[in-house]
Amino acid sequence: MRKQKKVNNDKSASRGKIFNAVLLVLYVIILSASFFKVYHEVFDEKIFLGGDNAGYYILGTALATGQGYTNIHTIEKTPHNHFPPGYPVIIAAAMKIFSNNIIFIKKLNGFFLFLSLALLFLIIRQLTGNNHVPFITVLFLIYNFHLLNYSFIMMSEIPFLFFSLLSIWLFMKIDFSKPLLKNGIFLLLILTISFNYYIRATGLSLFVGIAFYLGSRKNWKYLATLTAGFVLVALPWVIRTHKLGGSPYVHSMLKINPYRPELGPMHFGDWFTRFFQNLERYITREIPSGIFNFIQVTNYKNPIVMKEWIIGIIVVLIMIYGLIRLKKYAGFFFYYLLATFGILLLWPVVWTGVRFLLPFIPLLTFLFINGIIEILSLIEQKTLKFRNPLIIPLTLVAVSLFSIKSYGKESLRTMKFRAKAPYPKKYNNYFKIARWAYKNTPDTSVVACRKGQLFYLFSRRYVTGYANTLNKEKQIEYLKSKSTDYVVLEQLGFASTKRYLFPAIKRYPEKFKIIKHEKDPDTYFMRFLPKLGYWGEWKNDKKNGKGTYEWPNGQKYVGEWKDNLKNGKGVLYTTNGLILEGTWVNDKLNGLVTIKNKSGKILNVSEYKDNVRTKLIFRNQLAPAK
């Protein structure tokens, strides 16, 4: 009897293994087919209009062409210290091995997303002990608007996601009871965690999560080795950044608003305000909209309403429950997420959107789905006399398969439309001017503009920005200090152009000569001529006091001004070499005027009235008559 029962159990177990294997193959086929179908439909060949993606491509090009980690789009070609070098290294490797084609580099991120989802499937499978939860999670992530959007943008989020998940997968494979020196996977983990930090600074949170986990287990040897290894690998970048003036991210974080430097630095009380403002926004907007396609934030300036609070709190509580109910590594994921949000909640409040949260969306999505399953399992346990562990997961699998098309419908429609649509008119004009500059300006030209890295991709001309200053004179001096040859006045929608650049152009129009104009909307390409026009003292936004004015033909006036007119003593340097010293009244010469030659020799002294000589007072007999 016992033998028969054992045989039956073995047969049942064998059938169960076959069923799970067949189901696993089916799941993999469905997920793979879904990914490639969706990715092909939404892939956008156009350059993303955020300047950072162009910056990454430029840095990758610099490395691939042997120019070092430098800003090759600037005439100074200064060492770069804004973005960590991890993603540019990936781009450079792809360029050297395969192609520097921008479309290829964009598709590389799609490849990283595919690998990330595969790793996530394996991680969740190990955490839950089944194939159903990873299938549901990955299926919904394939249709996630934000992940798809960043999978064809040359940005670091998706490679960062891949190396984060690779590190977590390696971490979960490690047997910490083995001797340290015989644990090759652990040494590989140190390298992947460190490289992850080289992709994005928030990779620090993964190191902190694992370090705290090892500390909680009192695994001091592994903790010490992890810390020493991470510090050793990360230290060169930290030292380099320090030598180049410190991390731009830290500098931005220490300002109230990095886009409005005139608002000043953060003070003690500002940190608490920032923390709670960010916490409020992440709970009510970033997390819900990052997980669910049907929750969209159209305007961050709108006040947060009660509905957003209710949805956000429910979503976060379900995630927390899903985390608590993890049978493995719950402590690690708690420390990891705690460190992550410890960083994110200190970022400037103007850095809104899902971008910074993006690499953590897969984990949060899994925790939400796991929380739902655990809640349903609890209800099942309380209400039903028997419990089958397959009922809820398989039911959710069926529901997911039937609902996924309608769930992703609107997002896919939006992304397909964007992929087929041309650039917005304002950017189309901007790129037209960049292409025109490529054909019609010297290759050593320096162009001051917004979104300079994008302009460089289309123009192959050196670029610089403009100063974030309300002082118009400092703006002109800044442009001069950058050896600016041309200036782009655009309508891309950034407040800084209107706030900082346009007022300087308006005050000094003669210094900005329009040489190319695209309409609807008006976009100007201007020759920067710093010597021309007025330069001097102002009062009530008018020329008042001492100042210089130079005309395009080389004629120049140096003297006194009042209410935008030449008033008072002054000197006029004419194109034929004469120097007129006298007094101007309302822009006209009046009174005695001394006329000299280039060497300063007096030729004659005459009396003028309203710019007309009325009487010759004295003439040098040795000088030619004038």
URNOR-V534137 format. One line per field, one symbol per residue. psi: psi as a letter, one per 20 degrees, with the letter a starting at -180 (. if undefined). A space follows every 50 residues. Layout:
BEGIN
psi=???
END
This chain:
BEGIN
psi=ghgggggggggghghgggghgghgggggggggggghggghhipoiqpqjp hhhhgggghgggghjkjamrniiqhhlqqpjfpqigghggggghghheqj phhghghhhhghgghghgggghghghhhjrigghggghghhhjpgggggi ikpmrigghggghghggggggiipoiiqqgijnhhghhggghgghhhigq hiihhgggghghghhhjkmhghgggggggggghhgghggggghjjrphgg gghiqgoiimhiiarqrghhhgggghggggghghfggghhgphioqohoi iqqprhghgggggggghgggghghipiqkhgghggghghghhghiiqqii mrrighigiiggghgghgghggghghhggghhhqhrpoiiggghghgggg hhihghgiggghgghgghhhqrqqghhggghghghghhhjqqijqppprq lhhghghhhkqqqrarqmqiohhhgghghghjkphqpporlijphhghhg gghhhhhmhiinppippprmrpppoqponhhqaqobqqpkkqopbprqpp rhjiqppobqqpljqooaqrpporhjiqpopbppoljqppapppprahij ppgrprpqoljppipogppohiqqq.
END
